[in-house]
Amino acid sequence: SKSKSSSNPLLIASQRKTKPFPAHAMKAARATSRALRQGPALVRSMAFRATSVTQQQAAGHVLAGSGEQYTTPLGEKFNMNKSKMFCNQCSQHTTSCGTAVGNCNKTPQVAHMQDEVVQIATEMGYYAHALRQAGKEVPTDVNHFTLQSMFTTLTNVNNDPKRFSEYIATGSAPVDKLKALAVGVPPPQLPPISILAQRFAALDKNASSLCEMLMYGLKGLCAYADHALVMGKEDPRVYAFVHEALSFLASPDRDDLGKALQMNLRCGEANLWTMEMLYEANATLGKPEPTEVAVTPFPGKCVLVSGHDLHVMEGLLKACEPLGIKVYTHGEMLPGHGYPKLKAFKNLAGHFGGAWNKQAMEFKHFPGPIVMTSNCLTEPQKAYASNVYTFGAVGWPGITHLGADAQNINWKNVVDKAQKMDGFPEGQAKFGYKAVDGHGQPSPEKPLIVGFGHDTVLGAAGTVIKGIESGAIKRFFLIGGCDGAAESRNYFTDLAENVPETSVILTLGCGKFRISDHARERLGNVGDTGIPRVLDLGQCNDTFSAIKIALALADALKCKVSDLPLSIVLSWYEQKAIAVLLTCLHLGLRPIRVGPVLPAFITQDVLNVLVKDFGILLPGDVPEDIKIMTAAPGAS
């Protein structure tokens, strides 16, 4: 009865009063989604022609990249009838990503399966949020599956269709369980499965743009939360927000521009909690401390570990130590050298290589097995594919997977592989890769110093403040984020090499590899303090440390963060960077230069709001940008 249903707390919690999607748009969207699920043959059918949205209108939903070597996925010549897939969630998008195959070599099959996994997570989030609203408990497996399923769809994490089949099969049971618990809750108004179809169905293209940003921000947040989960850390607030946001995306409220913007800012707040949780999880290995890291080989058998999961790295070190197998870090595992419990292992040898995107050129020079714990994994090349192992959400067809339980990894195959391979010979002075590639992207050849988390930096706050007051430190530049191969990213290298010698650079993420050996040598230390003018704060999630440092300095100097001599220059590539950007927007940090290109999912109207109301700027000419930033009395 009506009175009975209205008294149901689950029903009350889930009811929405906004208008549903228009019938014609939903009809077209369903046809598109059905075609995308069933494969290329139907995609070439009338599914795309069923919509009244013109090609020109579709092209208007994205912005062309600015200064990037890549093109926008959609354009005036885009033929929807020939599109086999659609993806534009990262900065490496090409026209092919909207038609045939991803620039990351994601196949149409995998693209469709990723969309299906996200749809399962969205439906799961809808029912989980309804249960929480009614005061009921959400099963643990639902919380964990939400993180893992969202994380596995990040750029350069998992391109294995077999693994996605498992996620799809595994996700069905928790959804059915939630439906059974959520008695009386009406079904969600799920958007179409494909992003392209969602655009066609949207009542407001700007709200649709913000919903895409929210989804990508959630993916980044879930990745960070999954890293913390590997370390045994969880926060109920994170699960609650993620499910609430997914429920929002499964409701007509997604067409409300104001609500979509607000949900993005809340995602930034939730990502701040998540980054703090991950910092605390990693700190169980001890708080990072300044440590010099070798970037040269040592004789003997070896293993390379890449990604972000430091607990997995600890397990690998334990397995290799008794056998004298040396462990080298790659990518964002570099900060691991600064954690006391990790650096205590005598077989932690040094760091190999530059940013993630150079692995096809660099991994062939590593004479041992390679363990990928998280993003970013590019297609393994024939020269080293048989040496690669994956963990957790990471996958590639034909590559051996070590499972997702960090506590129970069987390292035997990896250790046996290391013992069979050559290892580094006596007398080899350098790694075999080139220090600078053809695009101008550097890899380190001289020792690096890591371990400048906020605890370390704030421990020297008195010295830093004296440096500011004396003029020895005139400006802080935060240069970090995600790196990539595009030559437009040389902006970040050139910026670091040309900032004034009274500057201090804070860096993090794989964007740290844009800070060349030359830039580090030129800047040196702050006077005779021994404090380097290039401070490596850690992984991309250690943006939390950068925030803590900025807030503490503002407090010590009795000013606002906006009054600090601080310039924030972020390089974005994938969805973790979107989560970090949303955190910056939530905190009101401005201005922020973000580049080298605009995300393809940002409409012109949304960009205008970000520029006007949130202080977002695009990188320009390096000398001119330095002139503007250094001339400002506060943040610039």
Secondary structure, DSSP 8 states (H G I E B T S, - for coil): -HHHHHT-HHHHHH---S----HHHHHHHHHHHHHHHH-HHHHTTTTGGGSS--HHHHHTTS---SS-SS--S--TT--GGG-S----SSTT--GGGGTT--TT---HHHHHHHHHHHHHHHHHHHHHHHHHHTT----HHHHHHHHHHHHTTSTTTB--HHHHHHHHHHHHHHHHHHHHHSTT--------SSHHHHHHH-S-HHHHHHHHHHHHHHHHHHHHHHHHHHTT---HHHHHHHHHHHHHHTSGGGG-HHHHHHHHHHHHHHHHHHHHHHHHHHGGG-----EEE--S--SB-EEEEESS-HHHHHHHHHHHGGGT-EEEE-GGGGGGGGSHHHHT-TTEEEE--SSGGGHHHHGGG--S-EEE-SS------TTTGGGEEE-TT-B-TT-EE--S-GGG---HHHHHHHHHS--B-TT--S-SS-SB-TTS-B---S-EEE---HHHHHHTHHHHHHHHHHTS--EEEEEEE---S-GGGHHHHHHHHHS-TTEEEEEESGGGGGS-HHHHHHH-BSTTS--BSEEEEESGGGHHHHHHHHHHHHHHTTS-GGGSSEEEEEE--SHHHHHHHHHHHHHT---EEEESS--TT--HHHHHHHHHHH-EE----HHHHHHHHHHSSS--
